[in-house]
């Protein structure tokens, strides 16, 4: 796999390791991401063991500044998705650095 893992590479890995057809593997990946996206869009937390937790956080409206013109602008309130990696993922990442 490359430095960036794509949806197609995930589907290919499922095809090779699980034995589903290419179409079924792709559909499974799409369904999984759709379920996760729908839950996050509803404001729910998605927790995947060994990977981490996706949450929705609310950002308040604030005054920002355009760095080129130094002009102030209002940044509206919004929802953002955050990801917290699991302890196992952090450990695995750090073990790969050694």
PyMOL commands that set and color helices and strands:
alter all, ss='L'
color gray80, all
select helices_A, chain A and resi 7-18+22-41+87-97
alter helices_A, ss='H'
color red, helices_A
select strands_A, chain A and resi 46-48+52-59+62-65+72-75+78-85
alter strands_A, ss='S'
color yellow, strands_A
deselect
rebuild
show_as cartoon
